[in-house]
């Protein structure tokens, strides 16, 4: 029996953009645009009437911006939302606010070479709508604003002594929220953390800065030569592959433009492979929410090299793809609820050799 098309509601104040998105999405046989709305007020009524599977939402609108709408909508009517973002500084900030408020993912409007840019954007939007249609956003029901921070874990003498350890984290769809939940719970004495979150250039630095504001550790976008050390979190820069290397008795990162691996740059697979090679049994690997299998094979290699490994459980994931693949392929030792991951990582750090 043929699968029903994914029903989409488009919300954008520009009639031109609504038409472009409608035409482009309807060209995909797996997607059906069931309605369009020029503002959140009309969108709210159409959501109740049409009950779409996914909503696309403009970031900046005159009567109510996308973030304010999401903060009001998600506690009452959780629905997978893909933001359509501008590449302005304000647009990027609002997009990250939207991810905090419950949006599953985003695409960026082209700023140059409109014809080619629109073709690429529509292909990306179709893919992300299909991914988002299976996203779990039920945990937003009844909540207000972003998820609360986890209680910060108290540091220990054993943790402070584990200076030769490295924590490597991979994430994709839904990952900004999951990463924030884990990192905000780590004490300042936590060993160095390296993270790959699938995100384009221009957004990773802003994400790192925002994460830094909620963390006892220092968080920054990684640059080649940055040392992986206790108290520091390094976020892989968009459109660069990040590797962990050993230089004498210390770990550093190398960030270079490169081909996509497992469909991504930065790629979790690339980072985890480097951790396997250069960190080995001194590593703890964590796979968080995300679509696909990026990093699953390399996490299995990490575990064979003696690293300890965890993956986020299905119930707490927005998309259970990457953690599920990591677990099925023997990479993740066990599946852990998001709220317990930080504590479990600390236990592994202080009990492993």
N, C-alpha and C positions, 0 to 999 in steps of 0.2 A: 504494500500500500504506500503510495507516494506521501512524503512528509509534507505537512502543511507549511506554507511560507511563514516566515517570521513577520509578525504584524508590527509596524513601526509608526509612531507619531513624531512628526518633525515640529520643533518649536524654534522659530527664528523671526526676528522683527522685520527682516528684509524679504520682500516678496520675491526678489530675484534669487536670493539664496534658497528660499523654500522651493522654488521651481527647479533650480539646479539639483538640489538634493533629491527632490521627488523623482525627477526624471532618471537620475543616476541610480538611485536605489531600486526603482521599479524595473530597471534593465536587468537586475539580478533575479533569476527565477526563484531564488530561495527567500526573497524579501518582498513584502507587499506594504506600501505606504497606505495606511488606513485613514490618515488625517494630517492636517497641518494647522499650526496656530501661530499668530503673530506675537503673542505675549503669554505669560504664565497664567493669567486669569482665564483666558479662553482655553488654554491647555488643560487647566484643572478640570473644567467641565467635560472636555473631550476624553480625558483619561477615564473618568467615571462612565461615560457613555460608550466608548469604543473598546476599553480594556485592552490596550496594545501590549505586546510582549516586551518591547524596548522603546525608549524615547531618546531622540537626539535633542540636545538642548544647547542653544547659543549661550556663550559665556556672558556677553555684555548686551543687555537690553534696556531700553529707557524706563519702562514702568516698574520693573523689578528684575534685578540681575539674576543670572542662573543660580548663583550660590544661595541667595535669599530664598528663591523658590524651592531649591532642594531641601533647605533646612526646615521649611514648612511642610514640604511634601512627604519626605521619606518616613517620618514617624507615623504618618497616617496611611500612606499609600506607597509602600516600598515597591519600586520598579527599577529594573536595570536601565541606567542612563549612560549614554555616551555623549560627552561634551564636545562641542565644535568650537575650537579655541582660536583666537588671534595670536599672532606671534609678538605682539607688543609686550612690554614689560608688565603692564597692568593685566593684560590678557593671561600671561603666564601665572601671575599671582592668583588671579581669580580661578584659574584652572586647578591649581593645587588646593585652593580653598574648597573647590567643588569635590575633589577627590576625598578630602577630609569629611565633607558633608554627605557622602554616600554615592557619588558618581563612580561607575565601574571603570571607565577608561575615557580617553579623549583622542581627538584628531586635531591637527592644526590646519587652519585655512592657509592656502598658499599666499606668499607675500610678493613673489616675483614669478615670471613665466607662467601666467595664469592658466593657459590652455593645458600645458604639461602638468602643472601643479594640481589642477582640478582632477585630472585623470588619476594621478597618484593618490590624491586625497580620497576620491570615491572608492578606489580599490581598497584602501586602508579602512575606510568607514564600513564598507560591506563586511570585511573580515571581522572587525571589532563588534559590529552588531550581532554577527553570528556567534561569536564567543560570549558576548554579554547576555544573549538570550538564555544561556544555561547558568548564568551567575546566580549565586545565592545571596540575596540582599535582605532576607527575612529578619536578620538580627537588628535591622534598623527600626522595626515595628515598635512604636511606643517610645523610642529614644529621642532625645533632644540634642541637636548639634552633633559634633563628632564624638566618637567613643571616648570614655574616660581613660586617663592614663592609668597604667598598672602601678601598683605600689612599688616603689623602688626597693630593690633587694639590698640588704645590708652587706657591705664588704666584709672580708675576712682575711686573716693573716695568710691562710693557705692560698686565697685568691691573689693576694698581692705578690705572692712568691711565684705565681705561674706566668712569669714574664716571657717565657719562650713559647707560649701558646699563641695560636691565631684562630679567630672565629671567622668562618667564611659563610656568608648568607646569600642565597639567590632567591629572586622573586620576580613576578610579572603582574598580571591582572589582579588588582586588589592589594598589591604589595605595599603601596605607600602607607596605607593604614596599618597593615600587619607589621611592617618594619618599625613604624613609630611605636607600636605597642611593645615590641621587644626591646628596642634600644632605650626607650624612656625608663625601662625597669632596671637597666644595668647600672651598677655603682661605678663611680669614677675610677676605681682601681681595676676594672675589667681589662683583660688582655686585648690587644689590638683587634679590631673588627674590619673586615673588607666586605663590601656589599656590591652585588650587581642587581640593579632594578631596571627592567626594560623601560627606557625612557629616552626621548630624543635629546640632542644637544640643546642647550639653552634652558632646559628644565632641571637637569641634575644639580647644577650649582645652587639654584633656588631651593630645591628640595633639601639639599644638605644644610643650607642656612636655616631653614625652618626646623629641621630635625635637631639642629644644634641648640635651638631655643628651648627644647623640651627634654634635653638630655644632660645627665651629669658628666658624660663623656664629651670630648670635643669632636664635632662632626664637620668634615669638609669634603668638597669634591676633590677626588684624587688627582695628583699630578705626578708625572714620572720622577722618581727619586724620593717621593714621600716615604717616610719610615712607618712601618706597621709596628705600633708600640702601645703599651698599656695606656688606657685613657683616651685613645684616639679611634675614630670611626672614619673610614675612607670609602666614599661613594664613587663607583666607576663613572667616568664622564660619558655623556651621551655620544654615540658614534665613534667610540674608541674601545678597543679591547684592553682589558686590564688583567695583568698577570702579577702574581706574587713571586718574587725572586729572593734568594738568599745571598747576602753579600757579607762575607766574613761571618760574624756572629749575630748579624741583624737581618731582619726581613724588610724589603722595600717593595714598592709597586712600580711596574712599567706600564704606561698607558700610551698606546699607539693606534692610529687609524688602521683599520684592517677589514678584511672581508667578513660578511656575516657568517656566523657559525650557528647551526640549529635555527637559522632564520633571524639571528639577532646580533647586533653590535651596539652595546656590549653584550657578551654572551656569558651565561653562568658556566657553560661547559668549558670555555677557555680559562676562566678564573679557577674553577675547581681542578682542572688538569694541572695548572701551575702549582696549586696548593698541594696536590698529590706528590708532585715531583720535588718541591722545595721545602715543604713543611712536614709532610708525612704524618706520623703518629702524633705530632704536636698540634694537630688541627682538630677543631670541632666544626662540622658542617651542618648547616640548617637550610632546608628547602621550604620556602613559604608559598602561599597561594599563587597560582599562575596557570595559564593555558599552555598546553604542549608538553614537551619532554626535555627542554633545554636544561642541561646539567645532570640529567638522570644517570647517564653512563659514567660521567666523570665522578659523580658521588659514589658510585659503586667502586671505582678505582681508589677513591679516598679511603673508603672503608677497608679495602684489601690492604692498603698501605698502613693501616693501624689507626686511622682517624676515627673519632666517635661521631655519629651522625643521627640527626633527627629530621622529621618532616611534619608539617602542620596537618592536623586531622581534617577529615572531610567536613564535619559539621561547622568548623570555624573558618573554613576557606570560602572565599568568594568564588574561585574556580579551583577544583581539586585536581587539575591536570598534572602539573609539575610534581607536587608532592606524591601523588598516586604513582606516577611513573618511577620516581626515585625509590619508592617503597617496593613496587612490583619487581624492579630490576635488581633488588638487593642492595641498593645504595643507602637507604635510610633504615636504621636499626628498628625504629618504631615511630608511630604516629602520635602526635601530642597536641592537645588543644592550644590555641594561640596564647591564651592567658597563662599557660604553664611553661611555655618555651623558654623564657628568660631564666626562670628558676632551674629548669632542667639543664640548661647549658652551663650554668654556674656549678651545679653538682658535678657534671662531667669534668669540668676544669679542675676542681679541687680533689677529685677522687682518682683521675687518671694520672699515670706516672710522670 
